[in-house]
Amino acid sequence: MAKQLIDTYVAELPPTVQKAVHQSTAATTEKRYQLLGDDYADADGLRKLAGAIRQHTLEYLDTYLAQAEESLAARGAKVHYAVTAEDACQAVTGILQAAGITKVVKSKSMVTEEIHLNDYLANQGIESVESDLGEYIVQIDGDHPSHIVRPIIHKTRGDIARSFEREGLGDYNDDPETITRRARKFMRGKYLGAGAGITGANFVTADTGRLVLVTNEGNSRFCLAPAKVHIALVGIEKVVPCDADLSLLLNLLGRSATGQQLTVYTEFINGPRRADRPSGPEQMHVIFIDNRRTEVLASDCKEILRCIRCGACLNVCPVYRQASGHAYRSVYPGPVGAVLSPLLAGDKFKELADLPKASSLCGACNEVCPVDIPIPDLLLRLRNRAHQEHVPSPGTPPMAGFALLGSHPLIWRSAMTFGAAKDYLPLDRMPVPYLSAWLKTRTLPKWRGGKFRSWMKSRHGRNGGGGK
């Protein structure tokens, strides 16, 4: 299934883009290994500690959510709860309409991508502009992110230059500095003209009610500086028990996401404007979003909610490196998406049940995860669920034939004898059930087998039947 997913998508992926994705993810992974090794004597121990903290929070999430709500309210923020994506979008619209706001700017947020907030606001006559450069390019192209941290890892600078030219931001120019300068000039006007800033949150601390935002462009600060209203959309799993936990999680997040010791902009939002805090938005609203997370929490895959959205599992994954993010057909790509997306799909689980099979189960995703999520185990559990629910695997033939071959040595040896002949047979045109359809999306390698048994037989003879 992993090969089928790659073959069907990579056929449309330009070689230059595929090369860029591979080089970028490989470089970040290498830098992560180097930084963690240089900075910490026991980086693996820190990962396991972070995983334990996140798992503890999930086990007592009801307690910590209630504490976070109380702490946020004490700082002057208003807390809302949204059971579904529709509830979350309606809550945002209600806040904006009550304040008479028709223009907003957004900081990068995966959860707003998940609930399709931009489309919803547009249908309500509200202009919403992404302020993160990558997210803005995705928005004007009618595209969606292909990486959790790097939304446009699948685009070249030529693609971006053409998009800017189309949108009237200047003549074609693929110089990165020119692209950035033009985006900065355009965004400043949007910041100043917006009535509200919408953000996500990397963490919310239960004991103090602090909202933590992590960016590399500082766009969240620009979103909030002139805005009258701040709306933060936060998945319920983003709560952490206390500020002390942040010292560990933030250090692991920066190194895992971008190979930095600390992300360029790390903000602690302490609530709206008040007498002892004269700057900032007049209102602050925090919307905690469920959107099937409580169902995930009750499942045998609840560990996936530990995720802190660093993207390290994408960077190291051999399947993601070849196929990029769009092959996963969901907001969350890569190994984390192969687990999370089917779970969040609810009744549409069957539509994404093939994603857990888009993995070689090499275990690299678990090795780099800063919160030690056992992703390979979760993938196997979802594969088993698909099997239990009789979800067919597109393009995959029944395995009963292979089971017969693998359990009968005589039949297996006969099949191996036939193996060399397959190089000369038009298998894709032969009327063999499943085989011709299966080979339309696959290319079999040249036959290289058949020598092991003769080698073993000769070795056995040399050792007099008692090979050691």
N, C-alpha and C positions, 0 to 999 in steps of 0.2 A: 504493500500500500504506500509506503514511503516513496518508493521509486515511481509509482504511478502518479502521485501528487506532484513530484518533481518534473516528470516528463511532460505532463499536460500543461504545466505552467511555464516551465523554463523554455518551452518551444516558442513562447511569446516574449520572453525576457531577453533584451538585447545583450550580447556578450559583454559590452562595456559596463552595463549595469550589474550584471552578474559578477564581474570581476571586482567592481567597486564595493559591492556588498561583502564579498568574501574578504577582500583586503581590509576593509574597515573593521569588520567584526573580529577578524583574526588579530589585528593590531591592538584593539581594545582589550581582548582577552589576554594577550601577552603582557600588556601594561598592567593589567589587574594583578596577574600572578607576581610580577616583579614588585609592585608596590606593597602588596600584602606580605610578601616574603621579606622585604627590606624593613618594613615598619613594625612587624609583629613576630614574636618568637613562636607563637602558637595561634596562627590565623584560623586554623581549623577549629580550635577550641572556642574562639570567639564566634565563629559561625554557629556552632552548636548552642552556645549561650544565647545568642540572638534568637535562634529558633525556639529555644525553651521559653524565652520571654514572650515571643509572639504567640506560641501555643497556649501558654498560661492565660494570656489576654483573651484568646478565643474561648477558652474553657469557662471564663467568668465574664463574658462579653456583656451580659445584661447588667452586671454590677458596674462595670467600668463605663458603659454608655450612660447610665443614670448619673454617675459621678461627673462625667464630662459635661452632661447637660447642665447640671447644677453649677459647675465651675464656669462654664461659658456664660450662663445667665448672670452670675455674680459680676462678670466683667462687662456686662451691658449688651451682650449678643442675644439675639432671639433664635431659639432652636426649633427646627421643624423636622418631622420624620416623613419620609416618602417610602411607601411600600413598593410601588412600581415605578417604572421609568416615566409613565404618564403622570403619576402623582408628582414626581420631582419637577417635570417640565411645567406643570400647572402651578406648582408652588413658586417657581421662578417668575413666571408670567404674572401671577397675582401680586408679587412684591413690586415688580417693575410698574405695573399698571396703577397700583396704589400710590406710587411715588411720581406718576406722570412721566416715566422715562421711556423713550423710544429708541435710544442708542446705547449700546453697551460694548465694552471691550473685554476680551477673555484672555486669561493666561492659560498655558497648556494644562490640559486636564483629560486623563483617559476616561474618567467616569462620565464626563459630558459627551465624549465620543460614544460611549456605551449607550447613553439614553437618547442620542441624536438631538441634542439640545439646539444646535444651530438651525436645523431644519424646522424644528417646532417654533422657535422664535420668529423665523422668517415668515411662517404661515400666520403668525399673529401680528405681522406688520412691524416687528422690532428688528432693527439692524444690529447684528452681532458680528464683530470682527475679531478674528484670532490675532493675537499680538506676538506670539512666538513665530519666528520667521518660517520655520518648517511647517507649522500648522497653518499659517497664512497661505503658503504656497499650495498646500493640500486643499485648502478651502476654495481658493480662486480657480483651481483646476477641477473642482467637483470630484476630488479623489478622497482617499482616506489613508491614514498613517499606515506604514508598513513595518514600523518598529516602535516599541514602547517609548524609547528615549530619543530616537532619531527618526522623526516622522517621514522624512524624505530621503532615506538612505537608498531608495530605489530610483532616485532622479539624478540626472547629471546637471552641471551648472549651465549647460546649453539649454536643457529643458526649462530651467528656472528663468534664464534670460528671455526665452521666447514667451513664457507666461507673463513676465513683467512688461514686455513689449505689447502684448495683447491687451493688458489691463491699463495701458497708458502711463506706465511708470517710467518710460524712457525708451529710447531706441535700443535695439539689440546690443547687449554688452554682457559677456559672460565672465568678466573680471569679478571675482568674489568681493573685493572691497567696494566696487561700484554697486553691486547688487545689494550689499549690506547698507551702504549709504542711502540708496534710494528707498529701501524699506524703512530705515530710520526716519527719514523725512516724511514719508507717508504716514507712518504710525503716530508721530508726534501730534499731528492734527486730529487723528482719531481719539487719542488719549484725552486731549483737551475738550473734545466735543461730546464725549460720552458722559452719561449721567450715572452709570453704574459700572463696577468692575466685577467680573465673575472669575473665580479661581477654583481650583480643587484644593487638596491638602495632602501633603505626604504623611503627616501625623497630626493627631490631636491628643494632647496629654490630659488624662482624666483628672489628675490632682490639681492642675493649675488652669486648665481651660485654654492653654496656648495652642494656636494654630501654627503649624510649621509648614513653610513653603520652600521648596528647593528648586532653583532654576540656574541656568548658566547665562542668561541674557538680561536678567533684571527686569523682564517685561511685567512681572507681577507687581513690582513696585510702581511702575508707571501706570498700571491699571488702577491702582488704589489711590495714588497721590491726589489726583484732582476729582475723584469720584465722590458722589454724595452717598452712594449705597455700595456696600460690599456684600456679595453673595458667594458663599463657599459651598460647593457640593462635595460631599465626603462619603465614601463608602463606609458602612458601619464598622468594617474590619480595620480601619485606619487608626483606631484609638490605641494608645499605649498607656500603661499605668501611671508613669511619672516622668518628670523632666530628666531624671538621672538616666533613664533608658535611652534617651536621645544621644548621649555621648557615644554609645556603642553603635546604635543603628545608623546615625548620620555618617560615622567614619566608614562603616561597611558599605553604605549606600553609594557614597562618592567614588570609592575605589572600584566597586563592582559595576557601576553604571558607565562611567566615562574614564576610569583610570586616573582619577584625581584624588588627592588626599582629602579635599573638601570641595564641594561644589561652590562655584563662584559666589552665588547669592543664596544665603540661607537666612530666611526671615522667620521671626517669631512674632505672630500677630496677637496682640493682647486685648483686642476688642475695639469698638468704635471710639470716636472722639468723645472725650468727657473733660470735666474741669481740670483734672490732673494730667490729662493727655490731650492737648489742644489741637493736634493735627490728626489727619486721617478722615475716613468716611464718617458721616453722621449716623449711619445705620450699618449694622453688621448682622447678617442672617447666615446661619449654618444649617444646611439641609443634609441630614443623615439619610443615606439611600440604602435601602435593602435590596430591591430588585433581584430576588431569589437568593440572596446571600444566606438567609436563615435556613433555606433548604439545603444549601451546600454545607452549612455548619452541622446539619443533622445527618449528613451523608458520611460514607466511609472515605470521602476525599476532602474532608474539612481542612487538612493541612495546607491546601492550596491558598487558603485565605491568609496565611502568614505573609504572602508575597508583598514586597515593598516596591514593586515595579522598577527594578533596576535594569532589566533587560539582559543581564549576564547570561542567562540560559539561552537566549536567542543568539548572542554573539558566539557561543561555543558550539552550538548545535550544527552538525553537518547537514541536516535536512534544511534548516532555515538558511544556511549559507548558500545553498544551491538554489532554493526556490524563492527567497525573499518573503515578505510578509503577506502579500495579497493572496498567495496560494492557500492561506488558511481560512479565507472567506469570513472573517470575523474581525472585531475590533482588536482582540488580543491574539497576536500571532505567536509562533514559536512554541517551545515546550510548555510554557505556562498557559498559553492560549489553547493548546491541544487538550489541556485538562479543564481550564476555567470556562472556555466558550461553550462546550457541550453542557456543562453543569448549569450555566446561566441561561441556556436555551429553553429550559423547562419542557413544555410539551413538544417542542421542536428538537428535542435531543437527537432523534434519529437523523435529522438533516446534517448534524455535525459529528455523528458517532464515528465517522471514519477518521477524524483528526487524531485520536489517540494511536492510530496505526501508522501515522506519519512520523515514525521514530524508529531508530535502530536499537533503542534501549541500551546505548553505550554507557549511560550513567554520567556523562560529562555535565549535564544540566544540574544534577544533584551536587556534584563536586564543586561547582562554582557558585551555587546559590548562597547568598549571604545569610539566609535564615534557615538553611538546611532542610528545604522541602524535599521529601522523597519522591520527586517527580516520576521516575521510572515505575515505582510501585503504584502510583496513582494512575498512570497510563494503563497498566495491566488491569487494575480494578475496573476502569472504564471499558476496556476491551471485553472484560468478562461480562459487564452489564449489557453491552451491545449483544453479546452472544446469548445471554439469558433472555433478552427481549427480542431475539430473532431478527436483529437488524442486519440486512445483507451488506456485504462489502462490495461496492461497485467494481466490476472487472476482475474479481478474485474467484477462481474456480473452486469447487468443493475440494476439501483436503482429504476425503476418504481414500482417494487413489494413492496419494502420497503415504498415507498411513499404512496401506496395504504393502507398498514397496518397502517402506522403512522397517516393517516388522517381519518380513520374510526374506532371509538372505539369498535364497535361490532366485527369487523373482528380481531382487535388487541387482544381483550379478548379471542377470540377463538384460536388465534395463541399461546397465552401465556399458554392456557390449554394444547396445544400440546407440549409445551416446554419440560416438564419433560420426555416425551416419546423419545426424541431424544437421550438420554443417552443409550437407548437400541436398537437403529436402526443403521444398517450399512450405514450411510448416504453417505460415500465416494464410496459405490458400487451401490447406487441407481441410476437408469437412469433418474435423474432430471437434466434438462438443467443447465449448469454452476456449479451446486453444487459439483459434484464429482471432477471436475478439480480444483475447488476452494479449496477443502479440502485436496488436495494433498500437498499443501504448508502451511497448517494451522492445528492446533489442537484446537478444540472447548473445552472450559472449561466445567466442570460438571455443570449441571443445578442447579441454586440457586434461581431462581425467583419464582413468584407466590404467595408470602405472603403479598405484599404491599397492594393489593386491599382489602384483607380480614381484614388486620390491620386497614386500613383507614375506612372501612365500620363499624367495631366495634367501632372505635373512634368516628365516626360521630354519632352513636347511643347513646353512653354515654353522648355526649354533647347536646343531644336533638335536633340534626339537626343544631345546631348553633355553631359548633366548632370554637375555637378562636386560 
